[in-house]
Amino acid sequence: MDTAVELDSGRHSRGGASEGYKVGFLDVTRLSSPHPHRLLKSIPLKLELYTFIKMAAIGKRGVVTECVGFKVEDDIQRLRGAMKGAGTDEAAILEVLAHRTIAQRQQIKEGYKQQVGKDLADDLDSELSGNFQKVVLGLIMLAPVYDSYELRNAMKGAGTEEACLIDILASRTPEEVRTINAFYKKKYDNSLEDDVCGDTSGMFQRVLVSLLTAGRDESTVVDQAMAAQDAKDIYEAGEARWGTDEVKFLTVLCARNQKHLLKVFEEYQKISGRDIEDSIKREMSGSLEDVFLAIVKCLKNKPAFFAERLYKSMKGLGTTDSVLIRIMVARAEIDMLDIKAEFFKMYGKTLYSFIKGDTSGDYRKILLALCGEDK
């Protein structure tokens, strides 16, 4: 076993903020493995517990941070009170769930079920509605559970929301994709790859399947000679020929590590006189263009990618709520501070002001809470 873990005989943390979180039978204060995903092979844990270990410190640039003085019992009572009797106190639900980390919400969920004998998600689902409900239900899911849920919904029924597949699969790390695959299989009894293949086709499908293998090199090694060759190969597969050899783009963009690819983009600029993004726009179209652009943008600056997606979800008439909700829920605890900074740099207005002007009611309030202060 490659990790030091204390298996506890059923003690559960119920108090305030502590050095770690006990969930089920696992004491995460004792976790010391540099490769937590190997727990899946070494300890017969539920996937939920495995991922909760990972989620205990999900990010350092989020707006949502650990609530100081957090007491599970108090939060459970507030939530029960908010859903008792006639009507629902949405403000109380927002105040609790929008200001707790994913790790803290899991403790609330577990304690709620123990005390009430019902799933918190079921009660919230029956009490709430509309976009506010979608945000709240997303917040109480673990990150890979939420991604799996969004991916499933994007492929369910007639038509496919390609934008959701692209947003998630192009932006997640290989380890995150491996975890999503595991959760998806457990929840829906089918592999994510099989469902993607059943709902997509052509080269777009092949790019998604490549991303789903989570096989990107995760080192930081930059091979200067190879970078120059990769740039030359991409140039000769696109700008320098009639037609486009998309497979060459896939081979390079979906397999090489981030630092190496940033060097490839520099070399490509020298060879072609164009930014790689401009060439992708010239050589491709539709979903294939979108997924390659998303990959490149995430490699260059992931917060800027999400800032652009948020801007496009709200600009003009109407709002693409599915995109807005997905990004605000998924990134609130990871890099929302950076996304906000990039948004202001790119558009000269705050993300807060955009959300405030494009939404209303409790939906607006909870998104603003996830966004943080207007700066």
DOTOR-343712 format. One record per residue (C-alpha): z, x, y; residue number from 0. Coordinates in steps of 0.05 Angstrom, whole numbers, plus 5000, padded with zeros to 4 digits. Layout:
<vokols>
{pz: Z px: X py: Y n: NUM}
...
</vokols>
This chain:
<vokols>
{pz: 5000 px: 5000 py: 5000 n: 0}
{pz: 4979 px: 5030 py: 5067 n: 1}
{pz: 5029 px: 4994 py: 5111 n: 2}
{pz: 5103 px: 4989 py: 5120 n: 3}
{pz: 5120 px: 4915 py: 5119 n: 4}
{pz: 5186 px: 4882 py: 5107 n: 5}
{pz: 5179 px: 4819 py: 5065 n: 6}
{pz: 5234 px: 4773 py: 5086 n: 7}
{pz: 5261 px: 4716 py: 5044 n: 8}
{pz: 5248 px: 4660 py: 5092 n: 9}
{pz: 5281 px: 4677 py: 5158 n: 10}
{pz: 5245 px: 4651 py: 5218 n: 11}
{pz: 5252 px: 4673 py: 5290 n: 12}
{pz: 5274 px: 4616 py: 5334 n: 13}
{pz: 5303 px: 4650 py: 5395 n: 14}
{pz: 5276 px: 4681 py: 5457 n: 15}
{pz: 5230 px: 4740 py: 5466 n: 16}
{pz: 5244 px: 4793 py: 5414 n: 17}
{pz: 5214 px: 4859 py: 5391 n: 18}
{pz: 5168 px: 4823 py: 5344 n: 19}
{pz: 5152 px: 4756 py: 5313 n: 20}
{pz: 5174 px: 4732 py: 5244 n: 21}
{pz: 5125 px: 4683 py: 5215 n: 22}
{pz: 5132 px: 4656 py: 5145 n: 23}
{pz: 5156 px: 4715 py: 5105 n: 24}
{pz: 5128 px: 4773 py: 5146 n: 25}
{pz: 5167 px: 4814 py: 5196 n: 26}
{pz: 5114 px: 4840 py: 5244 n: 27}
{pz: 5164 px: 4887 py: 5277 n: 28}
{pz: 5156 px: 4931 py: 5217 n: 29}
{pz: 5080 px: 4933 py: 5216 n: 30}
{pz: 5055 px: 5004 py: 5222 n: 31}
{pz: 4986 px: 5005 py: 5191 n: 32}
{pz: 4929 px: 5031 py: 5235 n: 33}
{pz: 4883 px: 4984 py: 5194 n: 34}
{pz: 4918 px: 4916 py: 5191 n: 35}
{pz: 4856 px: 4883 py: 5160 n: 36}
{pz: 4873 px: 4921 py: 5096 n: 37}
{pz: 4933 px: 4876 py: 5088 n: 38}
{pz: 4885 px: 4825 py: 5060 n: 39}
{pz: 4875 px: 4870 py: 5000 n: 40}
{pz: 4946 px: 4898 py: 4994 n: 41}
{pz: 4992 px: 4838 py: 5005 n: 42}
{pz: 4981 px: 4766 py: 4981 n: 43}
{pz: 4988 px: 4737 py: 5051 n: 44}
{pz: 4958 px: 4674 py: 5079 n: 45}
{pz: 4902 px: 4690 py: 5126 n: 46}
{pz: 4940 px: 4654 py: 5181 n: 47}
{pz: 4998 px: 4702 py: 5175 n: 48}
{pz: 4952 px: 4763 py: 5172 n: 49}
{pz: 4916 px: 4744 py: 5235 n: 50}
{pz: 4980 px: 4725 py: 5271 n: 51}
{pz: 5003 px: 4797 py: 5262 n: 52}
{pz: 4939 px: 4818 py: 5297 n: 53}
{pz: 4947 px: 4767 py: 5351 n: 54}
{pz: 5017 px: 4787 py: 5371 n: 55}
{pz: 4987 px: 4835 py: 5422 n: 56}
{pz: 4918 px: 4807 py: 5432 n: 57}
{pz: 4901 px: 4841 py: 5498 n: 58}
{pz: 4926 px: 4877 py: 5559 n: 59}
{pz: 4880 px: 4849 py: 5612 n: 60}
{pz: 4893 px: 4775 py: 5603 n: 61}
{pz: 4921 px: 4724 py: 5652 n: 62}
{pz: 4963 px: 4692 py: 5597 n: 63}
{pz: 5021 px: 4739 py: 5580 n: 64}
{pz: 5084 px: 4734 py: 5538 n: 65}
{pz: 5132 px: 4683 py: 5568 n: 66}
{pz: 5198 px: 4718 py: 5584 n: 67}
{pz: 5258 px: 4680 py: 5558 n: 68}
{pz: 5213 px: 4642 py: 5510 n: 69}
{pz: 5253 px: 4594 py: 5467 n: 70}
{pz: 5216 px: 4557 py: 5412 n: 71}
{pz: 5266 px: 4501 py: 5408 n: 72}
{pz: 5261 px: 4485 py: 5482 n: 73}
{pz: 5185 px: 4483 py: 5480 n: 74}
{pz: 5185 px: 4438 py: 5419 n: 75}
{pz: 5231 px: 4389 py: 5453 n: 76}
{pz: 5188 px: 4388 py: 5515 n: 77}
{pz: 5126 px: 4374 py: 5474 n: 78}
{pz: 5161 px: 4319 py: 5435 n: 79}
{pz: 5185 px: 4288 py: 5499 n: 80}
{pz: 5115 px: 4291 py: 5529 n: 81}
{pz: 5086 px: 4251 py: 5472 n: 82}
{pz: 5142 px: 4200 py: 5461 n: 83}
{pz: 5137 px: 4128 py: 5481 n: 84}
{pz: 5082 px: 4097 py: 5523 n: 85}
{pz: 5037 px: 4146 py: 5558 n: 86}
{pz: 5032 px: 4221 py: 5554 n: 87}
{pz: 5060 px: 4274 py: 5600 n: 88}
{pz: 4999 px: 4319 py: 5605 n: 89}
{pz: 5033 px: 4363 py: 5657 n: 90}
{pz: 5088 px: 4382 py: 5609 n: 91}
{pz: 5038 px: 4398 py: 5554 n: 92}
{pz: 4999 px: 4441 py: 5602 n: 93}
{pz: 5061 px: 4477 py: 5628 n: 94}
{pz: 5082 px: 4497 py: 5557 n: 95}
{pz: 5016 px: 4513 py: 5522 n: 96}
{pz: 4977 px: 4545 py: 5580 n: 97}
{pz: 5034 px: 4594 py: 5594 n: 98}
{pz: 5048 px: 4619 py: 5524 n: 99}
{pz: 5012 px: 4672 py: 5484 n: 100}
{pz: 4975 px: 4656 py: 5420 n: 101}
{pz: 5033 px: 4688 py: 5382 n: 102}
{pz: 5084 px: 4645 py: 5417 n: 103}
{pz: 5042 px: 4582 py: 5405 n: 104}
{pz: 5042 px: 4597 py: 5331 n: 105}
{pz: 5117 px: 4597 py: 5330 n: 106}
{pz: 5117 px: 4530 py: 5367 n: 107}
{pz: 5068 px: 4501 py: 5317 n: 108}
{pz: 5109 px: 4524 py: 5258 n: 109}
{pz: 5175 px: 4500 py: 5287 n: 110}
{pz: 5144 px: 4433 py: 5307 n: 111}
{pz: 5121 px: 4420 py: 5236 n: 112}
{pz: 5189 px: 4439 py: 5208 n: 113}
{pz: 5226 px: 4392 py: 5255 n: 114}
{pz: 5178 px: 4334 py: 5262 n: 115}
{pz: 5143 px: 4336 py: 5194 n: 116}
{pz: 5075 px: 4331 py: 5228 n: 117}
{pz: 5023 px: 4379 py: 5252 n: 118}
{pz: 5026 px: 4392 py: 5327 n: 119}
{pz: 4950 px: 4391 py: 5329 n: 120}
{pz: 4948 px: 4321 py: 5298 n: 121}
{pz: 4996 px: 4294 py: 5350 n: 122}
{pz: 4960 px: 4326 py: 5408 n: 123}
{pz: 4893 px: 4301 py: 5381 n: 124}
{pz: 4918 px: 4230 py: 5380 n: 125}
{pz: 4952 px: 4233 py: 5448 n: 126}
{pz: 4898 px: 4268 py: 5489 n: 127}
{pz: 4824 px: 4259 py: 5502 n: 128}
{pz: 4763 px: 4289 py: 5535 n: 129}
{pz: 4756 px: 4361 py: 5557 n: 130}
{pz: 4831 px: 4369 py: 5568 n: 131}
{pz: 4841 px: 4354 py: 5495 n: 132}
{pz: 4789 px: 4405 py: 5475 n: 133}
{pz: 4823 px: 4459 py: 5515 n: 134}
{pz: 4892 px: 4444 py: 5488 n: 135}
{pz: 4870 px: 4441 py: 5416 n: 136}
{pz: 4833 px: 4507 py: 5426 n: 137}
{pz: 4895 px: 4540 py: 5454 n: 138}
{pz: 4937 px: 4526 py: 5392 n: 139}
{pz: 4887 px: 4557 py: 5345 n: 140}
{pz: 4888 px: 4630 py: 5326 n: 141}
{pz: 4829 px: 4668 py: 5357 n: 142}
{pz: 4787 px: 4673 py: 5293 n: 143}
{pz: 4803 px: 4601 py: 5275 n: 144}
{pz: 4778 px: 4579 py: 5343 n: 145}
{pz: 4715 px: 4621 py: 5336 n: 146}
{pz: 4703 px: 4593 py: 5267 n: 147}
{pz: 4713 px: 4523 py: 5292 n: 148}
{pz: 4664 px: 4533 py: 5350 n: 149}
{pz: 4612 px: 4564 py: 5304 n: 150}
{pz: 4618 px: 4507 py: 5255 n: 151}
{pz: 4610 px: 4455 py: 5309 n: 152}
{pz: 4549 px: 4492 py: 5337 n: 153}
{pz: 4514 px: 4482 py: 5270 n: 154}
{pz: 4541 px: 4414 py: 5250 n: 155}
{pz: 4495 px: 4354 py: 5253 n: 156}
{pz: 4425 px: 4352 py: 5282 n: 157}
{pz: 4405 px: 4413 py: 5322 n: 158}
{pz: 4439 px: 4479 py: 5334 n: 159}
{pz: 4475 px: 4505 py: 5395 n: 160}
{pz: 4445 px: 4575 py: 5393 n: 161}
{pz: 4483 px: 4595 py: 5456 n: 162}
{pz: 4549 px: 4589 py: 5418 n: 163}
{pz: 4525 px: 4632 py: 5360 n: 164}
{pz: 4501 px: 4684 py: 5410 n: 165}
{pz: 4563 px: 4683 py: 5455 n: 166}
{pz: 4610 px: 4694 py: 5396 n: 167}
{pz: 4572 px: 4740 py: 5349 n: 168}
{pz: 4544 px: 4786 py: 5403 n: 169}
{pz: 4611 px: 4796 py: 5437 n: 170}
{pz: 4661 px: 4805 py: 5380 n: 171}
{pz: 4680 px: 4872 py: 5350 n: 172}
{pz: 4662 px: 4887 py: 5277 n: 173}
{pz: 4735 px: 4876 py: 5257 n: 174}
{pz: 4737 px: 4809 py: 5293 n: 175}
{pz: 4672 px: 4788 py: 5258 n: 176}
{pz: 4701 px: 4806 py: 5191 n: 177}
{pz: 4762 px: 4764 py: 5205 n: 178}
{pz: 4720 px: 4705 py: 5229 n: 179}
{pz: 4679 px: 4710 py: 5164 n: 180}
{pz: 4743 px: 4706 py: 5123 n: 181}
{pz: 4771 px: 4647 py: 5161 n: 182}
{pz: 4706 px: 4609 py: 5160 n: 183}
{pz: 4700 px: 4617 py: 5085 n: 184}
{pz: 4771 px: 4594 py: 5074 n: 185}
{pz: 4766 px: 4534 py: 5120 n: 186}
{pz: 4696 px: 4509 py: 5104 n: 187}
{pz: 4687 px: 4533 py: 5033 n: 188}
{pz: 4620 px: 4564 py: 5050 n: 189}
{pz: 4601 px: 4632 py: 5078 n: 190}
{pz: 4585 px: 4635 py: 5152 n: 191}
{pz: 4522 px: 4674 py: 5136 n: 192}
{pz: 4496 px: 4618 py: 5090 n: 193}
{pz: 4508 px: 4566 py: 5144 n: 194}
{pz: 4474 px: 4609 py: 5197 n: 195}
{pz: 4415 px: 4620 py: 5152 n: 196}
{pz: 4410 px: 4545 py: 5139 n: 197}
{pz: 4409 px: 4530 py: 5213 n: 198}
{pz: 4366 px: 4586 py: 5242 n: 199}
{pz: 4301 px: 4621 py: 5224 n: 200}
{pz: 4256 px: 4681 py: 5237 n: 201}
{pz: 4277 px: 4744 py: 5273 n: 202}
{pz: 4333 px: 4708 py: 5310 n: 203}
{pz: 4365 px: 4692 py: 5243 n: 204}
{pz: 4357 px: 4765 py: 5221 n: 205}
{pz: 4393 px: 4790 py: 5283 n: 206}
{pz: 4451 px: 4742 py: 5271 n: 207}
{pz: 4456 px: 4761 py: 5198 n: 208}
{pz: 4458 px: 4835 py: 5219 n: 209}
{pz: 4515 px: 4820 py: 5267 n: 210}
{pz: 4552 px: 4781 py: 5213 n: 211}
{pz: 4552 px: 4841 py: 5167 n: 212}
{pz: 4599 px: 4874 py: 5219 n: 213}
{pz: 4566 px: 4940 py: 5201 n: 214}
{pz: 4560 px: 4971 py: 5270 n: 215}
{pz: 4583 px: 5043 py: 5273 n: 216}
{pz: 4653 px: 5041 py: 5303 n: 217}
{pz: 4658 px: 5115 py: 5320 n: 218}
{pz: 4650 px: 5145 py: 5389 n: 219}
{pz: 4602 px: 5200 py: 5368 n: 220}
{pz: 4540 px: 5208 py: 5411 n: 221}
{pz: 4481 px: 5245 py: 5378 n: 222}
{pz: 4438 px: 5267 py: 5437 n: 223}
{pz: 4377 px: 5280 py: 5395 n: 224}
{pz: 4383 px: 5214 py: 5358 n: 225}
{pz: 4394 px: 5177 py: 5424 n: 226}
{pz: 4329 px: 5205 py: 5451 n: 227}
{pz: 4293 px: 5187 py: 5387 n: 228}
{pz: 4322 px: 5116 py: 5387 n: 229}
{pz: 4299 px: 5106 py: 5458 n: 230}
{pz: 4229 px: 5132 py: 5440 n: 231}
{pz: 4228 px: 5086 py: 5378 n: 232}
{pz: 4246 px: 5025 py: 5419 n: 233}
{pz: 4195 px: 5042 py: 5473 n: 234}
{pz: 4140 px: 5051 py: 5421 n: 235}
{pz: 4161 px: 4986 py: 5387 n: 236}
{pz: 4153 px: 4947 py: 5452 n: 237}
{pz: 4126 px: 4970 py: 5518 n: 238}
{pz: 4079 px: 5023 py: 5488 n: 239}
{pz: 4042 px: 4977 py: 5440 n: 240}
{pz: 4007 px: 4910 py: 5435 n: 241}
{pz: 4058 px: 4862 py: 5406 n: 242}
{pz: 4130 px: 4879 py: 5391 n: 243}
{pz: 4164 px: 4908 py: 5330 n: 244}
{pz: 4229 px: 4869 py: 5335 n: 245}
{pz: 4258 px: 4901 py: 5272 n: 246}
{pz: 4263 px: 4968 py: 5308 n: 247}
{pz: 4303 px: 4936 py: 5364 n: 248}
{pz: 4349 px: 4904 py: 5312 n: 249}
{pz: 4358 px: 4970 py: 5275 n: 250}
{pz: 4381 px: 5007 py: 5337 n: 251}
{pz: 4418 px: 4953 py: 5376 n: 252}
{pz: 4457 px: 4924 py: 5317 n: 253}
{pz: 4476 px: 4988 py: 5281 n: 254}
{pz: 4492 px: 5043 py: 5331 n: 255}
{pz: 4560 px: 5052 py: 5364 n: 256}
{pz: 4572 px: 5032 py: 5437 n: 257}
{pz: 4575 px: 5102 py: 5467 n: 258}
{pz: 4512 px: 5123 py: 5431 n: 259}
{pz: 4475 px: 5061 py: 5455 n: 260}
{pz: 4495 px: 5072 py: 5527 n: 261}
{pz: 4462 px: 5140 py: 5521 n: 262}
{pz: 4401 px: 5108 py: 5488 n: 263}
{pz: 4395 px: 5061 py: 5548 n: 264}
{pz: 4396 px: 5121 py: 5595 n: 265}
{pz: 4342 px: 5156 py: 5556 n: 266}
{pz: 4301 px: 5092 py: 5552 n: 267}
{pz: 4302 px: 5086 py: 5628 n: 268}
{pz: 4275 px: 5158 py: 5633 n: 269}
{pz: 4219 px: 5145 py: 5583 n: 270}
{pz: 4196 px: 5076 py: 5605 n: 271}
{pz: 4217 px: 5073 py: 5678 n: 272}
{pz: 4251 px: 5007 py: 5663 n: 273}
{pz: 4320 px: 4982 py: 5645 n: 274}
{pz: 4325 px: 4961 py: 5572 n: 275}
{pz: 4342 px: 4890 py: 5594 n: 276}
{pz: 4277 px: 4885 py: 5634 n: 277}
{pz: 4237 px: 4907 py: 5573 n: 278}
{pz: 4271 px: 4856 py: 5528 n: 279}
{pz: 4253 px: 4801 py: 5578 n: 280}
{pz: 4181 px: 4825 py: 5579 n: 281}
{pz: 4174 px: 4832 py: 5504 n: 282}
{pz: 4212 px: 4773 py: 5476 n: 283}
{pz: 4228 px: 4700 py: 5490 n: 284}
{pz: 4274 px: 4643 py: 5470 n: 285}
{pz: 4335 px: 4654 py: 5428 n: 286}
{pz: 4313 px: 4723 py: 5405 n: 287}
{pz: 4309 px: 4746 py: 5478 n: 288}
{pz: 4377 px: 4715 py: 5491 n: 289}
{pz: 4413 px: 4748 py: 5432 n: 290}
{pz: 4385 px: 4818 py: 5446 n: 291}
{pz: 4403 px: 4811 py: 5520 n: 292}
{pz: 4473 px: 4788 py: 5501 n: 293}
{pz: 4482 px: 4848 py: 5455 n: 294}
{pz: 4459 px: 4897 py: 5509 n: 295}
{pz: 4502 px: 4864 py: 5564 n: 296}
{pz: 4564 px: 4864 py: 5520 n: 297}
{pz: 4554 px: 4937 py: 5504 n: 298}
{pz: 4546 px: 4954 py: 5578 n: 299}
{pz: 4601 px: 4910 py: 5607 n: 300}
{pz: 4631 px: 4853 py: 5566 n: 301}
{pz: 4672 px: 4822 py: 5623 n: 302}
{pz: 4608 px: 4820 py: 5666 n: 303}
{pz: 4572 px: 4785 py: 5609 n: 304}
{pz: 4626 px: 4730 py: 5607 n: 305}
{pz: 4627 px: 4725 py: 5683 n: 306}
{pz: 4552 px: 4711 py: 5682 n: 307}
{pz: 4559 px: 4659 py: 5627 n: 308}
{pz: 4615 px: 4624 py: 5666 n: 309}
{pz: 4573 px: 4625 py: 5729 n: 310}
{pz: 4512 px: 4595 py: 5694 n: 311}
{pz: 4556 px: 4542 py: 5661 n: 312}
{pz: 4577 px: 4516 py: 5730 n: 313}
{pz: 4520 px: 4530 py: 5778 n: 314}
{pz: 4473 px: 4474 py: 5799 n: 315}
{pz: 4481 px: 4401 py: 5779 n: 316}
{pz: 4529 px: 4387 py: 5722 n: 317}
{pz: 4573 px: 4433 py: 5681 n: 318}
{pz: 4562 px: 4460 py: 5612 n: 319}
{pz: 4633 px: 4446 py: 5591 n: 320}
{pz: 4625 px: 4474 py: 5520 n: 321}
{pz: 4611 px: 4544 py: 5548 n: 322}
{pz: 4664 px: 4539 py: 5602 n: 323}
{pz: 4718 px: 4517 py: 5554 n: 324}
{pz: 4700 px: 4567 py: 5500 n: 325}
{pz: 4703 px: 4627 py: 5546 n: 326}
{pz: 4766 px: 4606 py: 5584 n: 327}
{pz: 4804 px: 4592 py: 5519 n: 328}
{pz: 4779 px: 4653 py: 5482 n: 329}
{pz: 4787 px: 4705 py: 5537 n: 330}
{pz: 4849 px: 4681 py: 5575 n: 331}
{pz: 4895 px: 4729 py: 5538 n: 332}
{pz: 4845 px: 4786 py: 5529 n: 333}
{pz: 4806 px: 4805 py: 5591 n: 334}
{pz: 4807 px: 4747 py: 5641 n: 335}
{pz: 4831 px: 4793 py: 5697 n: 336}
{pz: 4768 px: 4836 py: 5688 n: 337}
{pz: 4723 px: 4775 py: 5682 n: 338}
{pz: 4750 px: 4749 py: 5748 n: 339}
{pz: 4739 px: 4815 py: 5782 n: 340}
{pz: 4667 px: 4819 py: 5756 n: 341}
{pz: 4654 px: 4747 py: 5776 n: 342}
{pz: 4674 px: 4761 py: 5848 n: 343}
{pz: 4634 px: 4826 py: 5849 n: 344}
{pz: 4572 px: 4791 py: 5823 n: 345}
{pz: 4574 px: 4726 py: 5861 n: 346}
{pz: 4618 px: 4736 py: 5922 n: 347}
{pz: 4663 px: 4678 py: 5904 n: 348}
{pz: 4724 px: 4672 py: 5860 n: 349}
{pz: 4721 px: 4643 py: 5790 n: 350}
{pz: 4781 px: 4600 py: 5811 n: 351}
{pz: 4742 px: 4568 py: 5868 n: 352}
{pz: 4682 px: 4554 py: 5822 n: 353}
{pz: 4726 px: 4520 py: 5770 n: 354}
{pz: 4763 px: 4481 py: 5823 n: 355}
{pz: 4698 px: 4455 py: 5853 n: 356}
{pz: 4665 px: 4438 py: 5787 n: 357}
{pz: 4720 px: 4403 py: 5748 n: 358}
{pz: 4774 px: 4351 py: 5760 n: 359}
{pz: 4840 px: 4322 py: 5736 n: 360}
{pz: 4882 px: 4353 py: 5682 n: 361}
{pz: 4821 px: 4389 py: 5656 n: 362}
{pz: 4815 px: 4426 py: 5722 n: 363}
{pz: 4890 px: 4441 py: 5722 n: 364}
{pz: 4892 px: 4473 py: 5653 n: 365}
{pz: 4829 px: 4515 py: 5666 n: 366}
{pz: 4859 px: 4539 py: 5732 n: 367}
{pz: 4923 px: 4558 py: 5695 n: 368}
{pz: 4881 px: 4599 py: 5646 n: 369}
{pz: 4843 px: 4630 py: 5703 n: 370}
{pz: 4904 px: 4651 py: 5741 n: 371}
{pz: 4913 px: 4660 py: 5816 n: 372}
{pz: 4856 px: 4652 py: 5865 n: 373}
{pz: 4840 px: 4725 py: 5876 n: 374}
</vokols>
